[in-house]
Amino acid sequence: MATRAAAAALADAGAGAGAVDAILLATATPDEAFPATALRVQAALGAGGFGFDLSAACSGFVYALSVADALIRAGQARGVLVIGAEVYSRILNWQDRNTCVLFGDGAGAVFLRAAAGGGGGARGILSTHLHADGRLGDILHVDGAVGQPERSGHLKMQGKEVFRHAVLRLAEAVEEALAANGLAPEAIDWLVPHQANLRIIESTRRRLGLPPERVVLTVERHANTSAASIPLALADAHGRGLLRPGQLVLLEALGGGLTWGSALVRL
């Protein structure tokens, strides 16, 4: 799935594998402990450079986007594939109706390129804002890992607690992104949230005062695909012709860890 999403992103950008300097793959469900799934994608694409996986649960794509932005700004890469890919069907307890009906499998990708002439200007990633609180890790976690056969290996979630923290932390991350760029909520053209829960998304939308038609929603079709949900939503909006150059797009997510963050992008 990650390879197909990456190939589609490159094709849409009119770029070949030779333009890829790095591959960052956000996932909590890698194919193997190692090598990184990002390197399996690298081999399948015939790309060079370097790559690695990044685990921040549902916030993974925003985290990876931030790292890719930093690599480009530091001059360590000029073309970076950022992928979110998840196979949550591997870690679900199909007898637990509190979790198994909520999550899905999927992948999405974007291709970031350094701006001609060295960057800067009004377009691209304006800012990213990352946070975590490891004290809350147990309210959303996977019970086990490689080499722990005595544990279930299933996703476990305290839904009410996750909801409570999500509403608060996502609102803070959204306001932080706007404040950092001196923008009012009405400047946002599109809110592209992590597709976890419609009530959480609605809470953020109301906090911003955005009309429903300016929020990209895919949760009813894709379910919660964790790190893949934001790039899948971006792909959906792009495919429908909603995204246009110059528009301001706000991304936000919260996941196990707890991790959360936001990114403001000018297309």
Buried (B, 14 or more C-beta within 10 A) or exposed (E): BBBEBBBBBBEBBEBEBEBBBBBBBBBBBBBEEEBBBBBBBBEBBEBEBBBBBBBBBBBBBBBBBBBBBEBBBEEEBBBBBBBBBBBBEBBBBEEEEEBBEBBBBBBBBBBBBBEEEEBEEEEBBBBBBBBBEEEBBEBBBBBBEEEEEEEEBBBBBBEEBBBEBBBEBBBBBBBBBBEBEEBEBEEBBBBBBBBBBEEBBBBBBEBBEBEEEBBBBBBEEBBBBBBBBBBBBBBBBBEEEBBEEEEBBBBBBBBBBBBBBBBBBBB
